[in-house]
């Protein structure tokens, strides 16, 4: 239960109040920010539904977890959950989920060749691969609506009321895309009182960020409205000696909301949003480069005309963040989304909900995948259009009865169109009479996925202290794909026959039961303990590259559904004498048919990836979170996760050179230890002003970034520090902040891979009397942001 532990006795807070009031006292203030001590924070624990800076009375208010669909507080909800409110997001300075993840130890977000390949993991379990026919391990939702793809769901924040992270399988209420957990963005609702906010940020790397929102009554007693806008620009932090600097930021978006009949039994919320992203991203930094490769690059343009820019391979350390890439590496996305959320309150506390939603994302990307200044191989235009619609119905019973329940039905459909083509240098393709490498390799696929479900959940309060909850869901999935792949010579003739997925391998359907059982005991108004069992799953999928598996004997285009059995024992509550909230959760997640990424070298001498089922995986550990407010001006919060996530049995894993045994090996993106600590100090200056400062720290132990278990691809243990200091008016009015992130300039990487593709592509050069490029121990590392700093001006009205 990471972020939303109440700092006192639970008391009911109206939803309207929860949206209006701030919880600045729960954001962790620490004098160490002033003194330079680095304190790490887990603001997720410290959110309060109301949040003004008063004394213990204010500290007693609680936060509602909307993702439970039952309106439960963090203290009441018998699950491991972090809820980060808008105030904590502002206090931390986080502008996207990657930055906010440092406050939630069990959550990992790693980036590689672009947003489509971004991985989100909880408790060491991430989504393997970027196939559109693969369900995510961590479902990403906006106001409870599934976004389907990671690249669609983890962009810049826009007018966010809270971010809820539910850890462990959530398949009873959320279906087939939540075996490790979910992230739910709660956007701010329209309010009756006129108000708004404007904020502008300037920082290094020419950072320019702007956000604004306004809300109020459009028609008295009949309609409220809210509109928000953001834009975010920043130069790339990777210095490119052969072209544009890489890993920049360039996005903007707008969202409008209408709330019809806000005070009546019938309510309708209409939401419409648009966002645009257009970035130069992403390229890795070379590391562990042998001297022979530096020398080969230095003479490459004289020995053979492959050197597109003439730039040598940069001699730098990882922290220098310098590359030399001649080809384009870009990502562009246009996203449109809308929803109709209808609620009808009737009888004595019943509510019927109907949520209809649609989303379309058009994506175009390009990538230079030799990752160098050599003009060898590029993907100049990869296109993907993702359309999906969803419909959910829910009936919720009154909350003040011994037996409460929720019943629901759900339907989801997505259609994905993908096109891609790799282009190899003509001179390289001509070697061997054009019979070794194809100059053009176009491919494409069409994917249709349907999911339908019926679900229910009930809680029986056996006594004032003891309650039992049971839930059940039946899921039906139907997936269909058509795909092709070609390998063409320079004259357009096929190098090999056109590949398609066989007709009998293009469609699959099936059903799956999931459920849960929870026993909860309330020791007092401030403390409870729960034990739970949940069954989750991730639906089967299809390897969506038509020529992918032709050289793997016995392999199948399909991979099976993944199941998980999760056992949790948790306790949470508030210790009044020391004004501290605690949450402790022990968990054990047993996965069968775990969907894992494997690799092999194809006949084109390129490293390829595909998905298959591992025998079993176990993820077990302990999560501890706390919030403490020793004085009215000072707050601390934090969290620690111990994790042991391994392949329990995986004797026939596919490696680049054949079968290997990964049994007992740790998962990638699964650090054994993660921790965060936040401190915030805030006090008034006179009658109108306030001063505040905050420092936070995040620690992560050694982690494998790939399943190759190459020590050169291990991200070593590291600690990152952030801090900010500000002054402003109490309540509404202006505020000015200075901030810095990653203050010690700790350069880390989320993905690392060998430079084998360069060696593979140049291995044919001896046929024409030219030496190949000896990549040796070279490692390509996709790094995170360096130290950044800036200032933010805020005006609230």
C-alpha positions in Angstrom: 0.0 0.0 0.0 2.5 2.5 -0.9 1.2 5.9 -1.3 -2.0 6.4 0.3 -1.9 5.6 3.9 -4.0 7.9 6.0 -2.1 9.8 8.7 -4.8 9.4 11.2 -8.1 7.9 12.0 -10.1 7.1 8.8 -12.9 9.6 8.3 -15.2 10.0 5.4 -14.3 12.7 2.9 -16.7 13.7 0.1 -15.5 13.2 -3.4 -16.0 16.9 -4.1 -13.9 17.8 -1.2 -11.2 15.3 -2.2 -10.9 17.0 -5.6 -10.7 20.5 -4.2 -8.4 20.4 -1.3 -4.7 19.9 -1.4 -2.5 17.8 0.8 0.7 19.8 1.0 1.2 18.7 4.6 1.4 15.1 3.4 4.1 15.8 0.8 7.2 15.2 2.6 9.1 18.2 3.8 12.6 17.8 5.0 15.1 20.2 6.3 17.7 18.1 4.6 16.8 19.8 1.4 18.2 23.0 2.9 21.1 21.4 4.5 22.0 19.3 1.5 21.3 16.0 3.0 19.6 13.8 0.4 16.4 12.2 1.6 14.5 9.8 -0.6 10.8 9.9 -0.6 7.8 7.8 -1.5 5.2 10.5 -1.9 2.8 7.8 -3.1 2.2 6.9 0.5 1.5 10.4 1.6 -1.5 11.4 -0.3 -4.6 12.8 1.3 -7.9 13.4 -0.2 -8.1 16.9 1.2 -4.8 18.1 2.1 -4.5 21.5 3.6 -1.8 22.4 6.0 -3.3 22.1 9.4 -2.8 19.9 12.4 -3.8 16.4 13.4 -7.4 17.0 12.3 -6.2 17.5 8.7 -4.0 14.5 9.0 -6.9 12.3 9.7 -8.4 12.5 6.2 -8.1 9.7 3.8 -7.6 9.0 0.1 -10.1 7.1 -2.1 -8.8 4.4 -4.4 -11.0 4.8 -7.5 -9.4 1.7 -9.2 -11.1 -0.6 -6.8 -14.4 0.5 -8.4 -15.9 0.3 -4.8 -14.8 3.8 -3.5 -12.5 2.3 -0.8 -9.9 4.2 1.1 -6.2 3.2 1.0 -6.6 2.0 4.6 -9.7 0.0 3.8 -8.6 -1.6 0.6 -7.2 -5.1 1.3 -4.4 -4.9 -1.4 -1.0 -3.5 -2.0 -1.6 0.0 -3.5 0.2 3.3 -4.0 -1.8 6.4 -4.7 0.0 9.6 -5.6 -2.2 12.7 -5.5 -1.8 15.7 -7.7 -0.2 17.7 -4.8 2.5 15.0 -4.4 3.1 15.0 -8.1 3.6 18.8 -8.0 5.7 18.6 -4.9 8.0 16.0 -6.6 8.2 17.9 -9.9 7.4 14.7 -11.8 6.0 15.4 -15.3 5.6 11.9 -16.5 5.4 8.3 -15.2 9.1 7.6 -15.7 9.9 10.4 -13.2 7.2 9.5 -10.8 8.3 5.8 -10.7 11.2 6.8 -8.5 8.7 7.3 -5.7 7.3 3.7 -5.9 10.0 1.1 -5.3 8.1 -1.9 -6.7 7.5 -0.1 -10.0 10.1 -0.2 -12.9 9.9 1.7 -16.2 12.8 1.1 -18.7 13.2 2.6 -22.1 15.1 1.3 -25.1 14.6 2.1 -28.8 11.5 4.2 -28.3 8.2 4.5 -26.5 6.8 1.4 -28.3 9.6 -0.7 -26.7 9.2 0.9 -23.2 8.7 -1.7 -20.5 6.6 -1.3 -17.3 7.1 -3.8 -14.5 5.7 -4.4 -11.1 7.4 -6.8 -8.7 10.0 -7.7 -11.3 7.4 -8.8 -14.0 7.5 -6.7 -17.2 6.0 -7.0 -20.6 8.4 -8.9 -22.9 8.7 -7.5 -26.4 6.7 -4.9 -28.4 4.4 -7.1 -30.4 0.9 -5.6 -30.9 -0.5 -9.1 -30.4 1.0 -9.3 -26.9 -1.0 -8.2 -23.8 0.9 -6.1 -21.2 1.9 -7.5 -17.8 1.0 -4.1 -16.3 -2.3 -2.7 -17.5 -2.3 1.1 -18.0 -5.7 2.8 -17.5 -7.0 6.4 -17.7 -10.0 6.9 -15.5 -10.5 3.2 -15.4 -10.3 2.9 -19.2 -7.8 0.5 -20.7 -5.2 2.2 -23.0 -3.8 -1.1 -24.4 -0.3 -0.1 -25.3 2.5 1.2 -23.1 3.5 3.9 -25.6 -0.1 5.3 -25.5 -0.3 5.3 -21.7 2.9 6.7 -20.2 3.3 10.1 -21.9 3.3 13.5 -20.2 1.0 14.2 -17.3 -2.0 16.4 -18.2 -4.2 17.7 -15.4 -3.8 14.6 -13.2 -5.8 14.2 -9.9 -4.0 11.0 -8.8 -1.9 8.1 -10.1 -3.0 4.7 -8.6 -0.6 1.8 -8.7 -2.2 -1.5 -7.7 0.4 -4.2 -7.2 -0.3 -7.9 -7.9 -2.8 -9.5 -10.3 -6.0 -7.4 -10.7 -7.7 -9.8 -13.2 -11.0 -10.0 -11.4 -12.0 -6.4 -12.2 -9.5 -5.6 -15.0 -9.2 -8.8 -17.0 -6.5 -10.2 -19.1 -3.9 -7.4 -19.1 -3.0 -7.1 -15.4 -1.2 -10.2 -14.1 1.4 -8.1 -12.4 -0.7 -5.0 -11.5 -2.2 -1.9 -13.0 -1.5 1.9 -13.2 -4.6 4.1 -13.3 -4.4 7.8 -14.1 -7.2 9.7 -12.5 -7.8 13.0 -14.4 -9.2 16.0 -12.6 -13.0 16.4 -12.8 -14.9 19.6 -13.5 -15.7 21.7 -10.4 -18.5 24.1 -9.7 -16.3 26.9 -8.4 -14.4 28.9 -11.0 -10.7 28.3 -10.8 -7.6 27.2 -12.5 -3.8 27.1 -12.7 -1.0 28.2 -15.0 2.6 27.0 -14.7 5.7 27.7 -16.8 9.1 26.0 -16.5 12.5 26.9 -18.0 15.5 24.6 -17.6 18.8 23.4 -19.0 18.9 21.7 -22.4 16.6 24.5 -23.5 13.7 23.1 -21.6 10.4 24.9 -22.1 7.3 23.5 -20.4 3.9 25.1 -20.1 0.6 23.8 -18.6 -2.7 25.4 -17.8 -6.2 24.4 -16.7 -9.5 26.1 -16.0 -12.7 24.9 -14.5 -16.1 26.2 -13.5 -19.9 26.2 -14.0 -21.1 26.5 -17.6 -24.9 26.2 -16.8 -25.9 26.6 -13.1 -27.0 23.3 -11.6 -26.8 21.6 -15.0 -23.3 21.6 -16.5 -19.7 22.0 -15.3 -16.7 22.2 -17.6 -12.9 21.8 -17.4 -10.2 22.2 -20.0 -6.5 21.7 -19.7 -3.5 22.1 -22.0 0.3 21.3 -21.8 3.3 21.6 -24.0 6.8 20.2 -23.3 10.0 20.9 -25.3 13.6 20.1 -24.6 16.8 19.6 -26.6 18.3 16.1 -26.7 20.8 15.1 -24.0 22.7 12.8 -26.3 25.3 14.8 -28.3 25.4 13.4 -31.8 28.6 14.0 -33.8 26.9 12.8 -37.1 23.4 14.4 -37.0 20.7 15.7 -34.7 21.1 15.4 -31.0 19.0 12.5 -29.6 16.5 11.9 -26.8 14.8 15.2 -26.9 11.2 16.1 -25.8 8.5 17.7 -28.0 4.9 17.1 -27.2 1.6 18.9 -26.5 -1.9 17.9 -25.6 -5.4 19.2 -24.7 -8.3 17.6 -22.7 -11.8 18.8 -22.3 -14.4 17.5 -19.8 -18.1 18.2 -19.3 -20.1 17.0 -16.3 -23.8 17.1 -17.0 -26.3 17.2 -14.1 -23.7 17.3 -11.4 -26.1 17.2 -8.4 -28.7 14.9 -9.8 -29.2 11.1 -9.7 -28.3 10.9 -13.4 -24.8 12.1 -14.2 -22.9 12.1 -17.5 -19.2 12.9 -17.8 -17.9 13.5 -21.4 -14.2 13.6 -22.0 -12.2 14.3 -25.2 -8.5 14.6 -25.6 -5.8 15.0 -28.2 -2.0 14.8 -27.9 0.9 15.0 -30.3 4.5 13.7 -29.8 7.3 14.3 -32.3 10.7 13.4 -30.9 14.2 12.4 -32.0 14.6 9.2 -30.1 16.2 6.8 -29.2 19.8 5.8 -29.6 22.2 4.0 -27.3 25.7 5.0 -26.1 28.6 2.7 -26.9 30.4 1.2 -23.9 33.2 -1.4 -23.4 34.5 -0.7 -26.9 37.7 -2.6 -27.8 40.6 -0.6 -29.2 40.5 -2.6 -32.5 37.0 -1.3 -33.2 38.0 2.4 -32.6 40.9 1.8 -35.1 38.6 0.2 -37.7 36.2 3.1 -37.6 39.1 5.6 -38.0 40.0 4.0 -41.4 36.5 2.9 -42.4 35.7 5.6 -45.0 39.0 5.0 -46.8 38.7 1.3 -46.9 35.1 1.0 -48.0 32.5 3.7 -48.7 30.1 2.7 -45.9 30.8 5.7 -43.8 27.7 7.8 -44.2 28.9 10.8 -42.2 32.7 10.3 -41.8 32.4 10.6 -38.0 34.5 8.2 -36.0 33.1 6.1 -33.1 33.2 8.5 -30.2 35.8 7.8 -27.5 33.9 8.5 -24.4 32.7 7.1 -21.1 29.1 6.4 -20.5 28.6 9.6 -18.5 29.7 11.7 -21.5 26.5 10.9 -23.4 28.1 11.3 -26.9 27.1 9.3 -30.0 27.7 9.3 -33.8 24.7 8.2 -35.8 24.0 9.2 -39.3 20.5 7.8 -39.9 17.2 9.1 -38.6 15.8 7.9 -35.2 12.4 9.4 -34.7 9.0 8.7 -33.1 5.8 10.5 -33.9 2.4 9.9 -32.5 -1.1 11.5 -32.9 -3.5 10.3 -30.2 -7.3 11.0 -30.0 -9.4 9.6 -27.2 -12.9 10.1 -25.9 -15.3 8.6 -23.4 -18.9 8.8 -22.1 -19.2 7.9 -18.4 -22.9 7.6 -17.4 -23.9 7.1 -13.7 -27.4 6.5 -12.4 -28.0 6.4 -8.6 -31.3 4.8 -7.7 -33.1 3.0 -4.9 -31.4 3.1 -1.6 -27.8 3.5 -2.6 -27.5 1.5 -5.9 -25.5 2.8 -8.8 -25.5 1.7 -12.4 -22.5 2.8 -14.5 -22.0 2.7 -18.3 -18.5 3.7 -19.6 -18.1 3.9 -23.4 -14.6 4.7 -24.7 -12.6 4.9 -27.9 -9.0 5.6 -28.7 -6.9 5.9 -31.8 -3.1 6.3 -32.0 -1.2 6.8 -35.3 2.5 6.2 -34.9 5.4 6.6 -37.3 9.0 5.8 -36.4 12.4 5.5 -38.0 15.5 3.9 -36.6 19.2 3.5 -37.5 19.8 0.1 -36.1 23.5 -0.2 -36.8 23.7 2.5 -34.2 26.7 4.1 -35.8 27.9 6.6 -38.4 28.2 3.7 -40.9 25.4 3.7 -43.5 24.6 0.0 -43.1 20.9 -0.7 -42.2 17.9 1.5 -41.4 14.2 1.3 -40.8 13.2 4.5 -42.5 9.4 4.2 -42.0 7.7 2.0 -39.5 4.0 2.7 -39.2 1.4 1.6 -36.7 -2.3 2.5 -36.3 -4.0 1.3 -33.2 -7.8 1.7 -32.8 -9.8 0.3 -29.9 -13.2 0.7 -28.4 -14.5 -0.6 -25.0 -17.8 -0.8 -23.2 -18.3 -1.6 -19.5 -21.4 -1.9 -17.4 -21.3 -2.0 -13.6 -24.0 -2.4 -10.9 -22.8 -1.4 -7.4 -24.8 -2.2 -4.3 -25.3 0.2 -1.3 -22.2 0.4 0.9 -23.9 0.4 4.3 -25.0 -3.2 4.3 -23.5 -6.4 5.7 -23.4 -7.8 2.1 -22.1 -5.5 -0.6 -21.4 -6.5 -4.2 -20.5 -5.3 -7.7 -21.6 -6.9 -10.9 -20.2 -6.1 -14.4 -19.9 -6.9 -18.1 -17.1 -5.8 -20.4 -16.2 -5.7 -24.1 -13.1 -4.6 -25.8 -11.9 -4.7 -29.4 -8.7 -3.4 -31.0 -7.5 -3.3 -34.6 -3.9 -2.7 -35.4 -2.2 -2.1 -38.7 1.5 -2.3 -39.0 4.0 -1.7 -41.8 7.8 -1.9 -41.7 10.8 -2.1 -44.0 14.5 -2.5 -43.4 16.9 -1.0 -46.0 20.5 -2.2 -46.3 23.3 -0.2 -48.0 23.2 -1.1 -51.7 27.0 -1.8 -51.8 26.6 -4.2 -48.8 23.6 -5.9 -50.4 25.6 -6.4 -53.7 28.3 -8.5 -52.0 28.1 -12.1 -53.0 26.1 -11.3 -56.1 23.2 -10.0 -54.0 22.6 -13.5 -52.5 23.5 -12.8 -48.9 21.6 -9.7 -47.7 18.3 -8.5 -49.0 18.5 -4.8 -49.7 14.8 -4.3 -49.0 12.8 -6.3 -46.4 9.2 -5.0 -46.2 6.7 -6.6 -43.8 3.3 -5.8 -42.4 0.4 -7.2 -40.4 -3.2 -6.7 -39.5 -4.3 -7.7 -36.0 -7.7 -7.9 -34.5 -8.3 -8.7 -30.8 -11.6 -9.0 -29.0 -12.1 -9.6 -25.3 -15.5 -10.0 -23.5 -16.0 -10.7 -19.8 -18.6 -11.1 -17.0 -17.4 -10.4 -13.5 -18.6 -10.0 -9.9 -17.3 -9.3 -6.5 -19.0 -9.4 -3.1 -17.9 -8.5 0.5 -19.6 -10.0 3.5 -19.1 -8.3 6.8 -19.3 -11.2 9.2 -18.8 -9.0 12.2 -17.8 -5.4 13.1 -14.2 -6.6 12.7 -14.1 -9.5 10.3 -15.0 -9.4 6.6 -14.6 -11.7 3.6 -14.4 -10.8 -0.1 -14.8 -13.1 -3.1 -14.6 -12.3 -6.8 -14.9 -14.2 -10.1 -14.5 -13.3 -13.7 -14.9 -15.2 -16.9 -12.8 -13.9 -19.9 -13.2 -14.8 -23.5 -10.4 -13.8 -26.0 -10.5 -14.0 -29.8 -7.3 -13.0 -31.8 -6.8 -12.9 -35.5 -3.7 -11.9 -37.5 -2.6 -11.7 -41.1 1.0 -10.9 -42.0 3.6 -11.0 -44.7 7.3 -10.5 -45.0 9.6 -10.3 -48.1 13.3 -10.1 -48.8 14.1 -8.3 -52.1 17.3 -7.8 -54.1 18.2 -4.4 -55.5 16.4 -5.2 -58.8 13.2 -6.1 -56.9 13.4 -9.8 -57.3 12.9 -12.0 -54.2 15.9 -13.2 -52.4 13.7 -15.8 -50.8 10.0 -16.7 -51.2 7.5 -14.3 -49.7 6.5 -15.4 -46.2 3.0 -15.4 -44.8 1.5 -16.9 -41.7 -0.3 -20.1 -42.7 -4.1 -19.9 -42.8 -4.4 -22.4 -39.9 -2.2 -20.2 -37.7 -4.0 -16.9 -38.1 -6.8 -17.2 -35.5 -7.2 -18.4 -32.0 -9.8 -18.1 -29.2 -10.4 -19.3 -25.7 -11.7 -18.6 -22.3 -10.2 -18.3 -18.8 -11.5 -18.0 -15.2 -9.9 -15.7 -12.7 -10.9 -14.8 -9.2 -9.9 -13.9 -5.7 -10.6 -14.5 -2.0 -9.8 -12.1 0.8 -10.1 -12.2 4.6 -9.7 -8.9 6.4 -9.7 -8.3 10.2 -9.9 -4.7 11.6 -8.1 -4.6 14.9 -9.3 -1.1 15.5 -10.4 1.9 13.6 -6.8 2.6 12.7 -5.3 -0.9 12.0 -6.2 -4.0 9.9 -4.7 -7.1 8.6 -5.6 -9.1 5.5 -4.8 -12.3 3.7 -5.6 -12.8 0.1 -5.4 -15.2 -2.8 -5.8 -13.9 -6.4 -5.7 -15.8 -9.7 -4.7 -13.7 -12.7 -3.8 -14.3 -16.3 -2.5 -12.8 -19.5 -4.1 -13.9 -22.7 -2.4 -16.0 -25.4 -0.8 -14.1 -28.3 0.8 -14.4 -31.7 4.3 -13.7 -32.9 3.5 -11.1 -35.5 6.5 -11.3 -37.9 5.7 -13.7 -40.7 9.3 -14.8 -41.4 10.3 -14.9 -37.8 10.0 -18.6 -37.0 10.9 -20.2 -40.2 14.3 -21.3 -39.0 13.3 -22.5 -35.6 12.2 -26.2 -35.9 9.1 -27.0 -34.0 8.4 -23.4 -33.0 4.8 -22.0 -33.2 3.4 -18.6 -34.1 1.2 -18.8 -31.0 2.3 -18.6 -27.4 -0.1 -19.7 -24.7 -1.9 -17.8 -21.9 0.0 -17.0 -18.8 -1.4 -17.8 -15.3 -0.4 -16.4 -11.9 -1.4 -17.4 -8.4 -0.7 -14.6 -5.9 -0.7 -15.0 -2.1 -0.5 -11.9 0.1 -0.4 -11.2 3.8 -0.6 -7.5 4.7 -1.1 -5.2 7.6 -1.6 -1.4 7.5 -2.6 1.3 9.8 -1.8 4.4 11.8 0.3 4.7 15.0 -1.1 7.8 16.7 1.6 8.4 19.4 4.3 8.8 16.7 2.0 10.2 14.0 3.1 7.5 11.5 1.3 5.4 9.0 2.7 2.0 8.0 2.0 -0.7 5.5 3.7 -4.1 5.3 2.9 -6.6 2.6 4.4 -10.1 2.0 3.7 -11.6 -1.4 4.3 -14.7 -3.4 3.4 -14.8 -7.1 3.7 -18.1 -8.9 3.5 -17.9 -12.7 2.9 -20.8 -15.1 3.4 -20.6 -18.9 5.2 -17.3 -18.3 5.5 -15.4 -21.6 9.2 -14.7 -22.1 11.3 -13.1 -24.9 13.8 -15.4 -26.7 16.3 -14.7 -29.5 18.0 -16.3 -32.4 20.2 -15.4 -35.4 18.2 -15.7 -38.7 19.4 -16.6 -42.2 20.0 -12.9 -42.9 22.6 -13.0 -40.1 20.4 -10.7 -37.9 19.5 -11.2 -34.3 15.7 -11.7 -34.0 13.4 -11.9 -31.1 10.2 -13.9 -30.5 7.9 -14.8 -27.6 7.5 -18.2 -26.1 6.3 -19.7 -22.8 8.7 -20.4 -19.9 7.8 -23.2 -17.6 7.4 -21.2 -14.4 8.4 -18.0 -12.6 8.2 -17.1 -8.9 8.2 -13.5 -7.7 8.2 -13.1 -4.0 9.2 -10.5 -1.5 8.2 -7.8 1.0 7.0 -4.3 0.6 7.2 -1.7 3.4 5.8 1.8 3.2 5.5 4.6 5.7 4.5 8.2 6.2 5.5 10.1 9.3 4.7 13.7 10.4 6.8 14.5 13.5 5.8 18.2 13.4 3.2 20.3 11.6 5.9 21.6 9.3 7.9 18.4 8.6 6.9 15.2 6.8 8.9 12.1 5.9 7.7 9.2 3.7 9.3 6.3 2.0 9.3 2.7 1.0 11.5 -0.4 0.7 10.9 -3.4 -1.5 12.8 -6.7 -1.2 12.3 -8.8 -4.3 13.3 -12.3 -5.4 12.0 -12.9 -8.9 13.4 -15.9 -10.8 12.7 -18.5 -13.4 11.7 -21.4 -11.2 11.9 -23.8 -14.2 12.9 -22.9 -17.7 15.0 -25.8 -19.1 14.4 -25.3 -22.8 14.8 -21.6 -23.3 15.8 -20.5 -26.8 19.2 -18.7 -26.9 21.0 -17.1 -29.8 22.9 -20.3 -30.5 20.4 -22.9 -29.4 18.6 -24.2 -26.3 19.8 -23.1 -22.9 18.6 -23.7 -19.3 17.5 -20.5 -17.5 16.1 -22.3 -14.4 17.1 -20.4 -11.2 18.1 -17.3 -13.2 16.7 -13.9 -12.1 14.3 -12.0 -14.3 15.4 -8.9 -16.1 14.3 -5.5 -14.5 14.0 -7.2 -11.1 16.3 -5.5 -8.6 16.6 -7.4 -5.3 16.4 -4.1 -3.3 14.6 -0.9 -4.1 13.9 2.0 -1.8 12.8 5.6 -1.7 12.7 8.3 0.9 11.2 11.8 0.7 11.4 14.7 3.1 9.5 18.0 2.9 9.6 21.0 5.1 7.0 23.8 4.8 6.2 26.8 7.0 4.4 30.1 6.7 6.2 33.4 6.4 4.0 36.1 7.9 0.3 36.0 7.0 0.4 35.5 3.3 3.6 33.7 2.2 5.0 30.2 2.7 8.5 28.7 2.3 9.0 25.1 1.3 11.8 22.7 0.4 11.8 19.0 -0.5 14.5 16.4 -1.2 14.0 12.8 -2.3 16.3 9.9 -2.9 15.8 6.6 -4.8 18.0 3.5 -4.6 18.0 0.4 -6.7 20.4 -2.6 -6.4 22.1 -4.4 -9.3 19.7 -5.5 -12.1 20.0 -7.5 -15.3 18.8 -5.6 -18.2 18.7 -8.6 -20.6 18.3 -12.4 -20.2 21.7 -13.0 -21.6 23.2 -12.5 -18.1 26.2 -10.8 -19.6 27.9 -8.9 -16.8 28.5 -6.0 -19.2 24.7 -5.6 -19.4 24.1 -5.3 -15.7 23.1 -2.0 -14.4 25.0 -1.6 -11.1 23.4 -0.4 -7.9 22.8 3.3 -7.8 21.2 6.1 -6.0 19.6 9.2 -7.5 18.8 12.5 -5.7 16.3 15.3 -6.5 15.5 18.5 -4.7 13.5 21.7 -4.9 13.0 24.9 -3.0 10.2 27.4 -3.3 8.4 30.4 -2.0 4.8 31.4 -2.7 1.5 32.7 -1.4 -0.6 30.6 0.9 -3.6 29.1 -0.8 -4.2 30.5 -4.3 -1.7 33.0 -5.9 1.8 32.7 -7.2 4.7 30.4 -6.3 8.3 30.3 -7.6 10.4 27.1 -7.4 14.0 26.2 -8.2 14.6 22.5 -8.8 17.2 19.9 -9.8 16.9 16.2 -10.7 19.6 13.6 -10.6 21.8 16.0 -8.8 24.9 13.8 -8.8 24.6 13.1 -12.5 24.2 9.4 -12.1 24.0 7.9 -15.7 22.1 4.7 -15.7 20.7 2.5 -18.5 17.4 0.7 -18.8 18.4 -1.6 -21.6 21.8 -2.9 -22.8 22.6 -5.2 -25.7 25.6 -6.4 -27.6 26.7 -4.6 -30.8 26.5 -8.0 -32.6 24.4 -6.5 -35.5 27.4 -4.4 -36.6 29.7 -7.4 -36.6 27.1 -9.6 -38.4 26.5 -7.1 -41.1 30.2 -6.4 -41.8 31.1 -10.1 -41.5 30.8 -10.4 -45.3 33.4 -7.7 -46.0 36.3 -10.1 -46.3 34.6 -11.4 -49.4 35.6 -8.2 -51.1 39.0 -7.9 -49.4 38.0 -5.6 -46.6 38.3 -6.4 -42.9 35.1 -6.6 -40.8 34.3 -4.5 -37.8 35.5 -6.3 -34.6 32.7 -5.5 -32.1 34.1 -7.7 -29.4 32.9 -6.7 -26.0 31.1 -3.6 -27.3 27.8 -2.9 -25.5 25.0 -0.6 -26.5 23.3 1.1 -23.5 20.1 3.1 -23.6 20.7 5.6 -21.0 18.4 7.7 -18.8 18.5 11.5 -18.3 21.5 13.2 -16.9 21.4 16.0 -14.2 18.8 18.6 -15.1 17.8 21.8 -13.4 15.5 24.8 -13.8 12.8 27.0 -12.3 9.0 26.9 -12.4 6.5 29.7 -11.9 3.0 28.8 -10.8 -0.2 30.9 -10.5 -3.4 29.4 -9.1 -6.7 31.2 -9.0 
